[in-house]
């Protein structure tokens, strides 16, 4: 996912609950659960991406000079620190209708007639 082009808030802002619960048929708790699940997915994706990028800099030797001089690794870490937090991205995706919400159908048990 491309997190650079998201227009999610990078700071804390107050949200109107009516706009959020309007996305899930008026159920704010369902909206919170959906955003929490999406936030966890985003956080996992970001962590995996960051880990794969930082693995390139992994060394088997402990050399203090090399640790302090690795500017590329520092820049990558700073980039990920400046990104919006996963929960902000999830809220923005919900507000922009980018989250697909799948409702499982409730199957009612069939009544058996005894003779």
Backbone torsions as a table, in degrees:
resi	resn	phi	psi	omega
1	UNK	NA	146.8	-178.8
2	UNK	-96.1	103.1	-177.2
3	UNK	-85.9	-11.1	-179.2
4	UNK	-70.2	-34.8	-173.9
5	UNK	-96.0	12.9	178.1
6	UNK	-79.6	146.4	177.3
7	UNK	-105.5	34.4	175.7
8	UNK	-75.5	152.1	-178.5
9	UNK	-68.9	136.9	177.5
10	UNK	-91.1	-11.4	177.3
11	UNK	-122.5	172.7	-179.9
12	UNK	-76.9	129.2	175.9
13	UNK	-132.3	156.8	178.8
14	UNK	-82.7	134.5	-179.1
15	UNK	-109.3	149.2	174.9
16	UNK	-87.1	118.3	-176.4
17	UNK	-64.3	-28.8	-178.8
18	UNK	-66.7	-32.3	177.8
19	UNK	-74.7	-31.0	179.8
20	UNK	-75.7	-47.3	-178.4
21	UNK	-74.3	-14.8	174.1
22	UNK	-69.4	-20.1	179.1
23	UNK	-78.5	-16.6	-176.8
24	UNK	-127.0	43.4	176.9
25	UNK	59.3	35.5	174.7
26	UNK	79.9	14.3	-179.2
27	UNK	-109.7	101.5	-176.1
28	UNK	-66.6	-33.4	-179.0
29	UNK	-68.4	-37.6	176.5
30	UNK	-65.4	-40.0	178.3
31	UNK	-62.8	-40.6	179.7
32	UNK	-65.0	-42.0	179.2
33	UNK	-64.3	-42.6	179.9
34	UNK	-63.4	-45.4	-180.0
35	UNK	-66.3	-36.0	178.9
36	UNK	-65.6	-43.1	179.2
37	UNK	-64.7	-42.8	179.3
38	UNK	-66.4	-38.7	178.3
39	UNK	-61.3	-41.0	177.3
40	UNK	-64.0	-39.3	177.4
41	UNK	-63.2	-45.0	-179.4
42	UNK	-64.0	-44.3	-179.7
43	UNK	-61.0	-40.6	179.2
44	UNK	-65.5	-43.1	179.1
45	UNK	-62.1	-43.9	-179.4
46	UNK	-65.0	-41.7	-179.5
47	UNK	-65.0	-43.6	178.9
48	UNK	-62.7	-41.0	179.3
49	UNK	-64.8	-44.9	178.9
50	UNK	-64.3	-42.8	-179.9
51	UNK	-62.5	-42.0	-179.9
52	UNK	-66.1	-35.7	178.4
53	UNK	-71.3	-36.4	-178.6
54	UNK	-78.4	-18.8	177.7
55	UNK	-64.7	-24.2	178.0
56	UNK	-63.9	-26.7	-176.7
57	UNK	-96.6	0.7	-177.8
58	UNK	-67.4	134.6	177.5
59	UNK	-124.9	155.9	178.9
60	UNK	-92.5	-14.0	-179.1
61	UNK	-102.6	145.6	175.6
62	UNK	-96.4	101.9	179.9
63	UNK	-125.2	113.8	-176.4
64	UNK	-62.1	-36.2	179.7
65	UNK	-63.9	-40.2	-178.8
66	UNK	-69.1	-35.0	-179.7
67	UNK	-65.3	-44.5	-176.6
68	UNK	-78.2	-19.9	-176.0
69	UNK	-95.1	-1.1	-176.2
70	UNK	-84.5	84.5	-176.4
71	UNK	-71.7	-32.6	-179.5
72	UNK	-62.8	-42.3	179.1
73	UNK	-64.3	-39.6	178.5
74	UNK	-65.2	-41.4	179.9
75	UNK	-65.6	-39.4	177.5
76	UNK	-63.4	-44.2	179.5
77	UNK	-63.7	-42.0	178.8
78	UNK	-64.4	-38.1	178.2
79	UNK	-59.3	-46.3	-179.2
80	UNK	-70.2	-28.4	176.8
81	UNK	-70.3	-31.2	-178.8
82	UNK	-81.0	-14.3	-179.4
83	UNK	-66.5	154.3	174.3
84	UNK	-61.6	150.2	179.9
85	UNK	-69.5	153.7	-177.3
86	UNK	-57.3	-35.7	-179.9
87	UNK	-69.1	-32.5	176.6
88	UNK	-67.4	-39.5	178.3
89	UNK	-66.1	-40.8	179.5
90	UNK	-64.1	-41.5	178.0
91	UNK	-62.8	-45.5	-179.0
92	UNK	-63.8	-39.7	178.4
93	UNK	-64.4	-38.9	178.1
94	UNK	-65.5	-43.1	-179.4
95	UNK	-67.0	-30.1	179.5
96	UNK	-92.6	9.3	-179.9
97	UNK	57.2	38.4	177.6
98	UNK	-95.5	-5.7	179.2
99	UNK	-98.3	127.4	176.0
100	UNK	-88.0	122.0	-178.3
101	UNK	-105.9	116.8	-179.8
102	UNK	-106.3	122.0	178.6
103	UNK	-100.8	119.5	177.1
104	UNK	-69.5	141.0	179.3
105	UNK	-77.0	139.3	178.6
106	UNK	-86.2	121.0	179.4
107	UNK	-97.5	119.7	-179.7
108	UNK	-84.9	140.1	-179.3
109	UNK	-67.0	142.4	178.5
110	UNK	-78.0	141.1	178.2
111	UNK	-83.5	134.9	177.9
112	UNK	-103.2	134.3	179.4
113	UNK	-98.1	128.0	179.0
114	UNK	-99.8	138.6	-179.5
115	UNK	-109.1	NA	NA
